[in-house]
Amino acid sequence: MKNLTERLLQAATSPVPAEPDPTNEAIADAALRQFELFGLSRSTMDEISRRAKIARVTLYRRFPGKDALIDAVMQRELRRFLADLDDAVAPYDDADDRFVEGFIFVLNAMRSHRLLQRVLESEPETILPNLTVQGAPFLGAAREYLAARLLRDYGENRSSDEVLIVADIVVRLLLSFLLTPQTLVDLDDPDEARAFALRYLRPLLLGAGQREP
């Protein structure tokens, strides 16, 4: 049986319906708010049906249990995150700008995501294993996703194996900043975060012929 991370990553790459079902969207909205306020384990299907203003039988007809609803909410949040990431870097023509702004976006999105922070604070056992000791599926997928993006911008100067290593370092670093946010650099300050990415991360992506003095 696939774990939560594997199910989410599979859903993130699955086709999205052109016309989302309005009832399913209303249920997901209600469930997301319920989970943000009370966490995953303390939220019940009855509470979610009341918040969504639908009959309990309608909720169970569409989602047979809370686990299925949690999956649906997290899948939608992951898709939104990836779409927002694309929007955040789209205005930049320079590869370095896209890399730095992408790093800033991901860092801020993780630190400000209310559901993610709620779960990490109140019931870390539900997600921490998927990000640490059982985190190989997540790390692998995130590494491949980031490497594919970086190869489009830096592939002329670095081999695919080198880019994979850089992507692995960046993903692990972002996870560290998520799980242990206290750091010597004030990453909540956008200017300091940009300076950090330019000074310490961008050099990893420079080809041998482009190394800065």
DOVO-47585 format. One line per 3 residues: their letters; for each residue x, y, z of N, C-alpha, C, O. Coordinates in nm, 4 decimals. Example, Ala and Ser with C-alpha at 12.3 -4.5 7.8 and 13.67 -1.06 7.14 Angstrom:
// DOVO-47585
as) 1.3190 -0.5690 0.7800 1.2300 -0.4500 0.7800 1.3200 -0.3300 0.7800 1.4236 -0.3319 0.8465 | 1.2850 -0.2250 0.7080 1.3670 -0.1060 0.7140 1.2900 0.0030 0.7870 1.3409 0.1138 0.8039
***
This chain:
// DOVO-47585
mkn) 0.0847 -0.1203 0.0000 0.0000 0.0000 0.0000 0.0882 0.1253 0.0000 0.1839 0.1347 0.0769 | 0.0555 0.2199 -0.0858 0.1348 0.3413 -0.0950 0.1152 0.4273 0.0284 0.0055 0.4345 0.0838 | 0.2248 0.4938 0.0718 0.2110 0.5850 0.1839 0.1548 0.7180 0.1360 0.1351 0.7390 0.0163
lte) 0.1295 0.8070 0.2305 0.0656 0.9345 0.1982 0.1473 1.0131 0.0965 0.0912 1.0679 0.0015 | 0.2784 1.0194 0.1150 0.3619 1.0962 0.0239 0.3511 1.0441 -0.1182 0.3363 1.1223 -0.2121 | 0.3582 0.9135 -0.1348 0.3500 0.8551 -0.2685 0.2145 0.8829 -0.3328 0.2074 0.9096 -0.4527
rll) 0.1072 0.8770 -0.2544 -0.0263 0.9048 -0.3082 -0.0378 1.0504 -0.3512 -0.0955 1.0805 -0.4558 | 0.0171 1.1404 -0.2707 0.0099 1.2826 -0.3039 0.0899 1.3138 -0.4293 0.0432 1.3877 -0.5160 | 0.2093 1.2585 -0.4396 0.2930 1.2872 -0.5546 0.2335 1.2296 -0.6829 0.2455 1.2892 -0.7899
qaa) 0.1704 1.1153 -0.6715 0.1025 1.0587 -0.7879 -0.0134 1.1484 -0.8298 -0.0351 1.1715 -0.9488 | -0.0878 1.1987 -0.7314 -0.2017 1.2859 -0.7622 -0.1554 1.4170 -0.8235 -0.2227 1.4725 -0.9103 | -0.0399 1.4669 -0.7783 0.0088 1.5963 -0.8274 0.0423 1.5909 -0.9756 0.0377 1.6934 -1.0436
tsp) 0.0758 1.4733 -1.0266 0.1108 1.4599 -1.1680 -0.0037 1.4026 -1.2504 0.0118 1.3806 -1.3705 | -0.1188 1.3780 -1.1872 -0.2346 1.3261 -1.2586 -0.3089 1.4405 -1.3260 -0.3030 1.5540 -1.2788 | -0.3792 1.4123 -1.4363 -0.4562 1.5175 -1.5030 -0.5603 1.5785 -1.4092 -0.6252 1.5082 -1.3318
vpa) -0.5746 1.7098 -1.4176 -0.6733 1.7807 -1.3369 -0.7984 1.8015 -1.4214 -0.7878 1.8466 -1.5355 | -0.9169 1.7698 -1.3686 -1.0391 1.7916 -1.4469 -1.0507 1.9366 -1.4931 -1.0233 2.0295 -1.4171 | -1.0917 1.9546 -1.6185 -1.1051 2.0908 -1.6720 -1.2092 2.1700 -1.5945 -1.1953 2.2908 -1.5754
epd) -1.3115 2.1024 -1.5510 -1.4191 2.1666 -1.4754 -1.4310 2.0988 -1.3393 -1.4958 1.9947 -1.3293 | -1.3709 2.1541 -1.2347 -1.3812 2.0928 -1.1011 -1.5263 2.0806 -1.0566 -1.6092 2.1665 -1.0867 | -1.5554 1.9744 -0.9856 -1.6904 1.9524 -0.9342 -1.7186 2.0525 -0.8226 -1.6460 2.0540 -0.7232
ptn) -1.8215 2.1360 -0.8355 -1.8481 2.2394 -0.7345 -1.8701 2.1834 -0.5944 -1.8248 2.2417 -0.4960 | -1.9401 2.0698 -0.5855 -1.9659 2.0122 -0.4534 -1.8367 1.9618 -0.3908 -1.8119 1.9847 -0.2725 | -1.7546 1.8933 -0.4694 -1.6264 1.8461 -0.4170 -1.5376 1.9627 -0.3744 -1.4669 1.9538 -0.2741
eai) -1.5412 2.0719 -0.4504 -1.4616 2.1890 -0.4153 -1.5113 2.2504 -0.2843 -1.4309 2.2904 -0.2001 | -1.6427 2.2580 -0.2669 -1.6986 2.3123 -0.1426 -1.6614 2.2243 -0.0240 -1.6302 2.2748 0.0839 | -1.6647 2.0933 -0.0437 -1.6259 2.0006 0.0626 -1.4782 2.0185 0.0964 -1.4414 2.0231 0.2138
ada) -1.3933 2.0285 -0.0063 -1.2498 2.0458 0.0175 -1.2212 2.1776 0.0892 -1.1356 2.1830 0.1775 | -1.2922 2.2832 0.0516 -1.2759 2.4123 0.1195 -1.3113 2.4003 0.2674 -1.2384 2.4485 0.3541 | -1.4237 2.3356 0.2946 -1.4687 2.3201 0.4330 -1.3725 2.2323 0.5120 -1.3401 2.2624 0.6269
alr) -1.3276 2.1248 0.4508 -1.2356 2.0337 0.5196 -1.1031 2.1027 0.5483 -1.0473 2.0869 0.6568 | -1.0527 2.1786 0.4527 -0.9267 2.2493 0.4731 -0.9374 2.3435 0.5920 -0.8480 2.3469 0.6766 | -1.0455 2.4197 0.5993 -1.0619 2.5135 0.7103 -1.0754 2.4389 0.8430 -1.0197 2.4813 0.9442
qfe) -1.1492 2.3282 0.8426 -1.1651 2.2488 0.9640 -1.0306 2.1945 1.0111 -0.9992 2.1992 1.1300 | -0.9510 2.1428 0.9166 -0.8201 2.0885 0.9513 -0.7264 2.1975 1.0024 -0.6489 2.1743 1.0951 | -0.7333 2.3170 0.9420 -0.6490 2.4280 0.9870 -0.6819 2.4679 1.1305 -0.5924 2.5005 1.2086
lfg) -0.8099 2.4653 1.1647 -0.8532 2.5101 1.2966 -0.8330 2.4046 1.4048 -0.7962 2.4366 1.5178 | -0.8575 2.2784 1.3693 -0.8613 2.1746 1.4718 -0.7648 2.0588 1.4483 -0.7569 1.9676 1.5305 | -0.6922 2.0614 1.3383 -0.6019 1.9515 1.3097 -0.6726 1.8367 1.2401 -0.7948 1.8374 1.2251
lsr) -0.5950 1.7384 1.1979 -0.6507 1.6250 1.1241 -0.7226 1.5267 1.2156 -0.8356 1.4867 1.1878 | -0.6574 1.4881 1.3240 -0.7135 1.3825 1.4085 -0.8383 1.4268 1.4842 -0.9262 1.3448 1.5111 | -0.8476 1.5557 1.5190 -0.9616 1.6037 1.5980 -1.0809 1.6426 1.5112 -1.1892 1.6678 1.5640
stm) -1.0636 1.6480 1.3820 -1.1738 1.6839 1.2926 -1.2549 1.5595 1.2578 -1.1993 1.4513 1.2386 | -1.3856 1.5758 1.2501 -1.4736 1.4634 1.2175 -1.5481 1.4915 1.0874 -1.5610 1.6061 1.0443 | -1.5962 1.3851 1.0269 -1.6736 1.3991 0.9037 -1.8028 1.4758 0.9297 -1.8476 1.5523 0.8443
dei) -1.8628 1.4561 1.0468 -1.9853 1.5300 1.0798 -1.9584 1.6800 1.0834 -2.0371 1.7586 1.0306 | -1.8481 1.7196 1.1451 -1.8144 1.8616 1.1526 -1.7893 1.9198 1.0139 -1.8277 2.0330 0.9846 | -1.7247 1.8410 0.9297 -1.6953 1.8892 0.7945 -1.8223 1.9015 0.7124 -1.8373 1.9968 0.6360
srr) -1.9140 1.8068 0.7269 -2.0403 1.8160 0.6524 -2.1199 1.9381 0.6956 -2.1822 2.0044 0.6127 | -2.1183 1.9684 0.8262 -2.1885 2.0890 0.8729 -2.1215 2.2145 0.8203 -2.1901 2.3080 0.7790 | -1.9893 2.2186 0.8208 -1.9182 2.3362 0.7711 -1.9425 2.3543 0.6215 -1.9529 2.4670 0.5732
aki) -1.9515 2.2431 0.5480 -1.9765 2.2491 0.4037 -2.1235 2.2699 0.3718 -2.1596 2.2952 0.2568 | -2.2090 2.2591 0.4740 -2.3537 2.2767 0.4577 -2.4116 2.1760 0.3584 -2.4904 2.2097 0.2701 | -2.3690 2.0511 0.3769 -2.4232 1.9426 0.2958 -2.4640 1.8297 0.3888 -2.4215 1.8242 0.5042
arv) -2.5467 1.7400 0.3377 -2.5894 1.6256 0.4169 -2.4729 1.5288 0.4374 -2.3848 1.5144 0.3527 | -2.4763 1.4638 0.5525 -2.3695 1.3681 0.5847 -2.3612 1.2589 0.4780 -2.2517 1.2162 0.4414 | -2.4764 1.2136 0.4282 -2.4770 1.1066 0.3282 -2.4114 1.1535 0.1987 -2.3469 1.0746 0.1297
tly) -2.4273 1.2803 0.1656 -2.3629 1.3337 0.0448 -2.2116 1.3322 0.0593 -2.1394 1.2990 -0.0348 | -2.1646 1.3682 0.1774 -2.0204 1.3679 0.2022 -1.9636 1.2273 0.1870 -1.8618 1.2082 0.1205 | -2.0293 1.1287 0.2484 -1.9787 0.9918 0.2433 -1.9945 0.9306 0.1042 -1.9206 0.8388 0.0684
rrf) -2.0893 0.9800 0.0261 -2.1043 0.9298 -0.1099 -1.9836 0.9690 -0.1957 -1.9436 0.8959 -0.2862 | -1.9269 1.0856 -0.1653 -1.8145 1.1351 -0.2435 -1.6796 1.0973 -0.1830 -1.5819 1.0775 -0.2553 | -1.6746 1.0875 -0.0505 -1.5513 1.0514 0.0194 -1.5872 0.9456 0.1233 -1.6506 0.9773 0.2239
pgk) -1.5476 0.8205 0.1004 -1.5925 0.7114 0.1876 -1.5423 0.7185 0.3308 -1.5948 0.6493 0.4180 | -1.4411 0.8013 0.3564 -1.3889 0.8143 0.4922 -1.3006 0.9360 0.5033 -1.2716 1.0026 0.4039 | -1.2573 0.9652 0.6263 -1.1774 1.0853 0.6476 -1.0420 1.0767 0.5788 -0.9909 1.1779 0.5309
dal) -0.9832 0.9581 0.5730 -0.8538 0.9454 0.5067 -0.8627 0.9858 0.3597 -0.7735 1.0524 0.3072 | -0.9714 0.9448 0.2938 -0.9894 0.9817 0.1528 -1.0055 1.1319 0.1382 -0.9568 1.1903 0.0414 | -1.0730 1.1949 0.2328 -1.0914 1.3394 0.2274 -0.9603 1.4127 0.2559 -0.9298 1.5128 0.1910
ida) -0.8830 1.3633 0.3522 -0.7516 1.4223 0.3802 -0.6636 1.4150 0.2552 -0.5971 1.5125 0.2200 | -0.6633 1.2994 0.1883 -0.5859 1.2850 0.0649 -0.6288 1.3885 -0.0384 -0.5447 1.4529 -0.1011 | -0.7607 1.4043 -0.0560 -0.8123 1.4964 -0.1566 -0.7713 1.6397 -0.1268 -0.7334 1.7140 -0.2174
vmq) -0.7789 1.6787 0.0001 -0.7411 1.8148 0.0387 -0.5924 1.8370 0.0153 -0.5533 1.9392 -0.0410 | -0.5100 1.7436 0.0575 -0.3653 1.7604 0.0427 -0.3233 1.7554 -0.1038 -0.2310 1.8259 -0.1445 | -0.3907 1.6725 -0.1827 -0.3630 1.6681 -0.3257 -0.3918 1.8036 -0.3892 -0.3132 1.8529 -0.4701
rel) -0.5043 1.8633 -0.3525 -0.5394 1.9933 -0.4085 -0.4408 2.1007 -0.3637 -0.4032 2.1872 -0.4428 | -0.3987 2.0955 -0.2372 -0.3010 2.1928 -0.1889 -0.1672 2.1790 -0.2615 -0.1021 2.2791 -0.2915 | -0.1264 2.0559 -0.2896 -0.0008 2.0345 -0.3608 -0.0104 2.0874 -0.5031 0.0833 2.1505 -0.5521
rrf) -0.1224 2.0623 -0.5698 -0.1403 2.1146 -0.7058 -0.1387 2.2669 -0.7055 -0.0778 2.3288 -0.7928 | -0.2047 2.3268 -0.6088 -0.2058 2.4730 -0.5994 -0.0647 2.5263 -0.5770 -0.0250 2.6264 -0.6368 | 0.0104 2.4591 -0.4910 0.1473 2.5013 -0.4631 0.2311 2.5008 -0.5900 0.3019 2.5976 -0.6177
lad) 0.2240 2.3927 -0.6675 0.3042 2.3832 -0.7893 0.2620 2.4879 -0.8914 0.3466 2.5449 -0.9604 | 0.1308 2.5138 -0.9017 0.0831 2.6165 -0.9943 0.1298 2.7548 -0.9501 0.1703 2.8366 -1.0327 | 0.1241 2.7803 -0.8207 0.1688 2.9109 -0.7686 0.3195 2.9283 -0.7863 0.3667 3.0392 -0.8116
ldd) 0.3946 2.8200 -0.7733 0.5386 2.8268 -0.7962 0.5679 2.8663 -0.9401 0.6534 2.9511 -0.9658 | 0.4967 2.8047 -1.0340 0.5148 2.8410 -1.1746 0.4842 2.9892 -1.1967 0.5566 3.0583 -1.2684 | 0.3766 3.0371 -1.1345 0.3397 3.1782 -1.1498 0.4457 3.2705 -1.0888 0.4715 3.3791 -1.1405
ava) 0.5069 3.2260 -0.9781 0.6040 3.3104 -0.9083 0.7308 3.3319 -0.9900 0.7907 3.4392 -0.9831 | 0.7724 3.2329 -1.0662 0.8976 3.2456 -1.1418 0.8751 3.2854 -1.2870 0.9702 3.3213 -1.3565 | 0.7517 3.2797 -1.3336 0.7226 3.3084 -1.4745 0.7676 3.4472 -1.5204 0.8135 3.4604 -1.6338
pyd) 0.7563 3.5525 -1.4363 0.7934 3.6861 -1.4853 0.9430 3.7058 -1.5095 0.9818 3.8077 -1.5667 | 1.0275 3.6127 -1.4683 1.1720 3.6347 -1.4734 1.2334 3.5638 -1.5940 1.2136 3.4439 -1.6142 | 1.3073 3.6394 -1.6727 1.3743 3.5832 -1.7903 1.5103 3.5237 -1.7552 1.5561 3.4300 -1.8206
dad) 1.5750 3.5779 -1.6520 1.7080 3.5321 -1.6135 1.6994 3.4052 -1.5291 1.6190 3.3963 -1.4362 | 1.7831 3.3074 -1.5625 1.7799 3.1790 -1.4914 1.8108 3.1951 -1.3437 1.7473 3.1314 -1.2596 | 1.9083 3.2800 -1.3112 1.9431 3.3006 -1.1710 1.8270 3.3616 -1.0939 1.8012 3.3248 -0.9793
drf) 1.7573 3.4548 -1.1574 1.6410 3.5153 -1.0921 1.5332 3.4106 -1.0666 1.4715 3.4091 -0.9601 | 1.5106 3.3235 -1.1641 1.4090 3.2193 -1.1457 1.4477 3.1262 -1.0312 1.3629 3.0869 -0.9512 | 1.5756 3.0912 -1.0238 1.6205 3.0028 -0.9161 1.6023 3.0686 -0.7796 1.5493 3.0071 -0.6871
veg) 1.6465 3.1943 -0.7675 1.6381 3.2638 -0.6391 1.4927 3.2865 -0.5994 1.4553 3.2608 -0.4850 | 1.4107 3.3343 -0.6921 1.2706 3.3615 -0.6588 1.1950 3.2322 -0.6302 1.1041 3.2305 -0.5472 | 1.2315 3.1254 -0.6978 1.1698 2.9963 -0.6678 1.2040 2.9500 -0.5281 1.1180 2.9000 -0.4556
fif) 1.3309 2.9668 -0.4896 1.3731 2.9305 -0.3536 1.2956 3.0116 -0.2502 1.2472 2.9566 -0.1513 | 1.2839 3.1432 -0.2731 1.2115 3.2303 -0.1801 1.0650 3.1895 -0.1711 1.0084 3.1825 -0.0620 | 1.0039 3.1628 -0.2862 0.8625 3.1248 -0.2854 0.8399 2.9967 -0.2062 0.7510 2.9908 -0.1212
vln) 0.9204 2.8937 -0.2339 0.9016 2.7654 -0.1660 0.9213 2.7814 -0.0155 0.8433 2.7291 0.0641 | 1.0253 2.8534 0.0223 1.0531 2.8750 0.1643 0.9356 2.9444 0.2328 0.8904 2.9004 0.3386 | 0.8864 3.0522 0.1731 0.7753 3.1258 0.2330 0.6464 3.0446 0.2320 0.5691 3.0482 0.3277
amr) 0.6238 2.9712 0.1229 0.5009 2.8920 0.1133 0.4961 2.7844 0.2213 0.3909 2.7610 0.2806 | 0.6086 2.7192 0.2473 0.6124 2.6161 0.3510 0.5934 2.6767 0.4894 0.5202 2.6230 0.5724 | 0.6598 2.7885 0.5130 0.6548 2.8488 0.6467 0.5205 2.9137 0.6768 0.4846 2.9294 0.7935
shr) 0.4457 2.9516 0.5737 0.3196 3.0220 0.5959 0.1965 2.9357 0.5711 0.0839 2.9820 0.5891 | 0.2168 2.8107 0.5298 0.1021 2.7251 0.4999 0.0351 2.6835 0.6304 0.0947 2.6136 0.7124 | -0.0881 2.7267 0.6486 -0.1536 2.7086 0.7785 -0.1766 2.5623 0.8131 -0.1579 2.5226 0.9281
llq) -0.2171 2.4814 0.7153 -0.2415 2.3400 0.7461 -0.1113 2.2682 0.7781 -0.1040 2.1925 0.8749 | -0.0093 2.2914 0.6978 0.1198 2.2263 0.7224 0.1745 2.2642 0.8594 0.2199 2.1776 0.9341 | 0.1706 2.3921 0.8925 0.2208 2.4353 1.0224 0.1363 2.3822 1.1365 0.1892 2.3482 1.2424
rvl) 0.0057 2.3745 1.1163 -0.0830 2.3200 1.2201 -0.0481 2.1735 1.2490 -0.0382 2.1330 1.3648 | -0.0299 2.0958 1.1437 0.0006 1.9540 1.1612 0.1375 1.9362 1.2261 0.1534 1.8532 1.3156 | 0.2362 2.0132 1.1817 0.3692 2.0023 1.2417 0.3681 2.0389 1.3891 0.4441 1.9827 1.4681
ese) 0.2822 2.1328 1.4261 0.2778 2.1778 1.5651 0.1979 2.0848 1.6549 0.2416 2.0522 1.7653 | 0.0800 2.0414 1.6081 -0.0111 1.9714 1.6984 -0.0131 1.8199 1.6817 -0.0487 1.7489 1.7757 | 0.0240 1.7689 1.5656 0.0248 1.6234 1.5454 0.1362 1.5841 1.4480 0.1101 1.5296 1.3408
pet) 0.2601 1.6125 1.4869 0.3730 1.5886 1.3956 0.3881 1.4429 1.3546 0.4461 1.4132 1.2501 | 0.3362 1.3519 1.4363 0.3518 1.2108 1.4032 0.2825 1.1726 1.2730 0.3147 1.0694 1.2141 | 0.1873 1.2548 1.2269 0.1156 1.2224 1.1041 0.1949 1.2571 0.9789 0.1664 1.2046 0.8712
ilp) 0.2939 1.3447 0.9916 0.3655 1.3877 0.8714 0.5167 1.3768 0.8825 0.5842 1.3570 0.7815 | 0.5717 1.3894 1.0035 0.7177 1.3898 1.0180 0.7847 1.2650 0.9598 0.8883 1.2783 0.8946 | 0.7304 1.1446 0.9802 0.7977 1.0286 0.9203 0.8120 1.0400 0.7692 0.9111 0.9943 0.7120
nlt) 0.7110 1.1023 0.7033 0.7157 1.1163 0.5580 0.8178 1.2201 0.5121 0.8504 1.2280 0.3936 | 0.8677 1.2992 0.6062 0.9669 1.4010 0.5727 1.1049 1.3677 0.6286 1.2014 1.4390 0.6010 | 1.1154 1.2600 0.7070 1.2424 1.2265 0.7721 1.2795 1.0803 0.7463 1.3300 1.0475 0.6389
vqg) 1.2548 0.9925 0.8436 1.3038 0.8552 0.8333 1.2366 0.7755 0.7218 1.2945 0.6794 0.6713 | 1.1147 0.8144 0.6828 1.0462 0.7489 0.5717 1.0347 0.8449 0.4527 0.9447 0.8320 0.3697 | 1.1261 0.9399 0.4458 1.1136 1.0476 0.3486 1.1732 1.0216 0.2124 1.1740 1.1118 0.1286
apf) 1.2236 0.9009 0.1865 1.2871 0.8745 0.0566 1.1947 0.9016 -0.0619 1.2395 0.9624 -0.1591 | 1.0672 0.8594 -0.0589 0.9791 0.8888 -0.1735 0.9614 1.0385 -0.1972 0.9651 1.0848 -0.3112 | 0.9422 1.1139 -0.0888 0.9259 1.2587 -0.1043 1.0534 1.3235 -0.1565 1.0494 1.4026 -0.2508
lga) 1.1669 1.2896 -0.0947 1.2939 1.3465 -0.1383 1.3220 1.3143 -0.2845 1.3663 1.4000 -0.3610 | 1.2958 1.1905 -0.3217 1.3232 1.1501 -0.4589 1.2380 1.2265 -0.5584 1.2881 1.2740 -0.6603 | 1.1092 1.2385 -0.5291 1.0197 1.3085 -0.6214 1.0521 1.4573 -0.6278 1.0562 1.5155 -0.7361
are) 1.0753 1.5190 -0.5117 1.1076 1.6618 -0.5091 1.2401 1.6882 -0.5800 1.2537 1.7877 -0.6511 | 1.3368 1.6004 -0.5611 1.4676 1.6138 -0.6271 1.4527 1.6060 -0.7786 1.5104 1.6870 -0.8512 | 1.3760 1.5094 -0.8260 1.3569 1.4941 -0.9703 1.2832 1.6140 -1.0285 1.3168 1.6620 -1.1367
yla) 1.1822 1.6622 -0.9559 1.1052 1.7775 -1.0036 1.1943 1.9005 -1.0150 1.1925 1.9692 -1.1172 | 1.2727 1.9290 -0.9105 1.3591 2.0455 -0.9123 1.4692 2.0295 -1.0173 1.5010 2.1250 -1.0882 | 1.5265 1.9119 -1.0279 1.6346 1.8905 -1.1248 1.5859 1.9135 -1.2678 1.6580 1.9697 -1.3503
arl) 1.4633 1.8698 -1.2965 1.4093 1.8895 -1.4313 1.3980 2.0375 -1.4641 1.4246 2.0786 -1.5770 | 1.3587 2.1173 -1.3660 1.3483 2.2616 -1.3873 1.4869 2.3248 -1.4030 1.5075 2.4107 -1.4888 | 1.5810 2.2817 -1.3195 1.7154 2.3398 -1.3250 1.7887 2.3032 -1.4536 1.8666 2.3831 -1.5056
lrd) 1.7642 2.1834 -1.5047 1.8319 2.1420 -1.6273 1.7931 2.2306 -1.7447 1.8739 2.2537 -1.8347 | 1.6694 2.2804 -1.7441 1.6276 2.3690 -1.8529 1.7085 2.4982 -1.8543 1.7324 2.5562 -1.9602 | 1.7511 2.5435 -1.7343 1.8234 2.6695 -1.7240 1.9753 2.6538 -1.7177 2.0490 2.7406 -1.7645
yge) 2.0212 2.5441 -1.6605 2.1647 2.5293 -1.6354 2.2252 2.4056 -1.7018 2.3423 2.3743 -1.6801 | 2.1462 2.3361 -1.7817 2.1931 2.2099 -1.8390 2.3119 2.2238 -1.9312 2.3848 2.1269 -1.9521 | 2.3338 2.3440 -1.9882 2.4486 2.3613 -2.0768 2.5800 2.3609 -1.9995 2.6860 2.3336 -2.0558
nrs) 2.5724 2.3914 -1.8703 2.6941 2.4041 -1.7903 2.7151 2.2903 -1.6915 2.8266 2.2707 -1.6431 | 2.6118 2.2164 -1.6613 2.6237 2.1074 -1.5642 2.5612 1.9820 -1.6218 2.4637 1.9896 -1.6965 | 2.6160 1.8678 -1.5879 2.5586 1.7408 -1.6316 2.4317 1.7119 -1.5523 2.4068 1.7737 -1.4489
sde) 2.3524 1.6183 -1.6012 2.2292 1.5829 -1.5318 2.2587 1.5265 -1.3933 2.1838 1.5509 -1.2987 | 2.3683 1.4508 -1.3813 2.4044 1.3960 -1.2497 2.4412 1.5079 -1.1526 2.4033 1.5036 -1.0356 | 2.5150 1.6083 -1.2008 2.5516 1.7205 -1.1148 2.4280 1.7981 -1.0704 2.4163 1.8370 -0.9543
vli) 2.3362 1.8199 -1.1641 2.2145 1.8941 -1.1308 2.1305 1.8164 -1.0304 2.0700 1.8760 -0.9413 | 2.1260 1.6855 -1.0434 2.0524 1.6039 -0.9456 2.1111 1.6209 -0.8055 2.0369 1.6300 -0.7077 | 2.2417 1.6252 -0.7960 2.3055 1.6425 -0.6655 2.2718 1.7799 -0.6079 2.2396 1.7922 -0.4897
vad) 2.2794 1.8831 -0.6925 2.2433 2.0173 -0.6466 2.0981 2.0204 -0.6010 2.0677 2.0772 -0.4961 | 2.0080 1.9602 -0.6779 1.8669 1.9571 -0.6412 1.8466 1.8855 -0.5085 1.7651 1.9273 -0.4263 | 1.9208 1.7778 -0.4882 1.9115 1.7040 -0.3627 1.9534 1.7919 -0.2447 1.8884 1.7912 -0.1401
ivv) 2.0611 1.8668 -0.2618 2.1087 1.9559 -0.1557 2.0044 2.0620 -0.1240 1.9761 2.0885 -0.0072 | 1.9469 2.1231 -0.2278 1.8499 2.2313 -0.2073 1.7244 2.1783 -0.1395 1.6727 2.2423 -0.0480 | 1.6747 2.0637 -0.1820 1.5538 2.0064 -0.1207 1.5782 1.9744 0.0264 1.4946 2.0045 0.1116
rll) 1.6925 1.9136 0.0560 1.7231 1.8809 0.1947 1.7386 2.0079 0.2793 1.6992 2.0109 0.3959 | 1.7956 2.1109 0.2203 1.8111 2.2370 0.2920 1.6753 2.3002 0.3215 1.6524 2.3491 0.4322 | 1.5859 2.2995 0.2241 1.4524 2.3551 0.2453 1.3771 2.2777 0.3535 1.3076 2.3371 0.4359
lsf) 1.3909 2.1465 0.3530 1.3271 2.0660 0.4573 1.3832 2.1011 0.5942 1.3085 2.1093 0.6917 | 1.5126 2.1217 0.6022 1.5745 2.1592 0.7287 1.5201 2.2930 0.7776 1.4910 2.3080 0.8962 | 1.5060 2.3907 0.6873 1.4519 2.5208 0.7256 1.3061 2.5099 0.7683 1.2601 2.5860 0.8534
llt) 1.2328 2.4145 0.7089 1.0937 2.3935 0.7488 1.0847 2.3335 0.8878 1.0080 2.3812 0.9714 | 1.1620 2.2299 0.9128 1.1491 2.1550 1.0374 1.2229 2.2220 1.1536 1.1852 2.2049 1.2696 | 1.3274 2.2979 1.1225 1.4020 2.3716 1.2252 1.4208 2.5143 1.1748 1.5272 2.5469 1.1221
pqt) 1.3212 2.5990 1.1897 1.3238 2.7321 1.1274 1.4249 2.8287 1.1879 1.4585 2.9293 1.1255 | 1.4743 2.7997 1.3094 1.5732 2.8889 1.3695 1.7042 2.8774 1.2917 1.7576 2.7677 1.2747 | 1.7556 2.9910 1.2445 1.8751 2.9906 1.1615 1.9544 3.1186 1.1832 1.9022 3.2175 1.2347
lvd) 2.0813 3.1155 1.1431 2.1669 3.2326 1.1589 2.1281 3.3453 1.0633 2.1618 3.4614 1.0866 | 2.0576 3.3110 0.9564 2.0144 3.4096 0.8573 1.8656 3.4366 0.8764 1.7873 3.3434 0.8955 | 1.8269 3.5618 0.8715 1.6855 3.5983 0.8856 1.6147 3.5726 0.7529 1.6002 3.6628 0.6703
ldd) 1.5712 3.4487 0.7339 1.5090 3.4119 0.6078 1.3670 3.4649 0.5950 1.3061 3.4530 0.4887 | 1.3135 3.5232 0.7020 1.1839 3.5892 0.6913 1.1963 3.7244 0.6223 1.0965 3.7814 0.5781 | 1.3173 3.7751 0.6133 1.3443 3.8997 0.5421 1.3747 3.8640 0.3965 1.4760 3.7994 0.3696
pde) 1.2894 3.9045 0.3020 1.3103 3.8659 0.1614 1.4464 3.9054 0.1072 1.5064 3.8299 0.0308 | 1.4964 4.0221 0.1452 1.6262 4.0656 0.0946 1.7382 3.9761 0.1456 1.8290 3.9401 0.0706 | 1.7316 3.9401 0.2739 1.8353 3.8520 0.3290 1.8249 3.7119 0.2696 1.9265 3.6467 0.2451
ara) 1.7026 3.6659 0.2467 1.6846 3.5336 0.1874 1.7387 3.5306 0.0451 1.8015 3.4330 0.0042 | 1.7144 3.6371 -0.0298 1.7677 3.6445 -0.1666 1.9205 3.6471 -0.1639 1.9860 3.5767 -0.2408 | 1.9766 3.7292 -0.0743 2.1220 3.7370 -0.0643 2.1812 3.6015 -0.0279 2.2866 3.5640 -0.0793
fal) 2.1137 3.5272 0.0612 2.1591 3.3937 0.1001 2.1597 3.3000 -0.0200 2.2571 3.2284 -0.0433 | 2.0500 3.3009 -0.0965 2.0404 3.2112 -0.2119 2.1455 3.2442 -0.3172 2.2051 3.1543 -0.3765 | 2.1679 3.3731 -0.3401 2.2678 3.4145 -0.4398 2.4096 3.3794 -0.3953 2.4911 3.3342 -0.4757
ryl) 2.4383 3.4003 -0.2681 2.5753 3.3813 -0.2194 2.6118 3.2341 -0.1993 2.7239 3.1928 -0.2289 | 2.5162 3.1554 -0.1488 2.5520 3.0198 -0.1085 2.4934 2.9097 -0.1966 2.5495 2.8003 -0.2029 | 2.3819 2.9361 -0.2647 2.3188 2.8308 -0.3439 2.3471 2.8453 -0.4935 2.3746 2.7468 -0.5619
rpl) 2.3402 2.9673 -0.5428 2.3636 2.9868 -0.6858 2.4993 2.9337 -0.7310 2.5061 2.8745 -0.8387 | 2.6088 2.9514 -0.6546 2.7375 2.8977 -0.7017 2.7362 2.7482 -0.7289 2.8166 2.6997 -0.8085 | 2.6460 2.6737 -0.6641 2.6376 2.5301 -0.6894 2.5964 2.5015 -0.8330 2.6277 2.3958 -0.8879
llg) 2.5259 2.5969 -0.8934 2.4724 2.5754 -1.0269 2.5611 2.6298 -1.1378 2.5325 2.6088 -1.2556 | 2.6689 2.6996 -1.1014 2.7560 2.7573 -1.2027 2.8453 2.6491 -1.2635 2.8991 2.5641 -1.1926 | 2.8599 2.6537 -1.3936 2.9480 2.5586 -1.4611 3.0934 2.5937 -1.4349 3.1244 2.7035 -1.3886
agq) 3.1806 2.5017 -1.4643 3.3232 2.5226 -1.4359 3.3764 2.6468 -1.5048 3.4615 2.7168 -1.4499 | 3.3268 2.6747 -1.6245 3.3762 2.7905 -1.6965 3.3132 2.9202 -1.6505 3.3509 3.0274 -1.6979 | 3.2183 2.9125 -1.5592 3.1487 3.0327 -1.5135 3.1738 3.0614 -1.3670 3.1091 3.1488 -1.3093
rep) 3.2653 2.9904 -1.3066 3.2858 3.0069 -1.1635 3.3289 3.1510 -1.1324 3.4130 3.2102 -1.1999 | 3.2678 3.2025 -1.0287 3.2975 3.3404 -0.9908 3.4301 3.3452 -0.9152 3.4650 3.2485 -0.8475 | 3.5044 3.4547 -0.9250 3.6310 3.4636 -0.8528 3.6082 3.4702 -0.7036 3.7040 3.4780 -0.6268
***
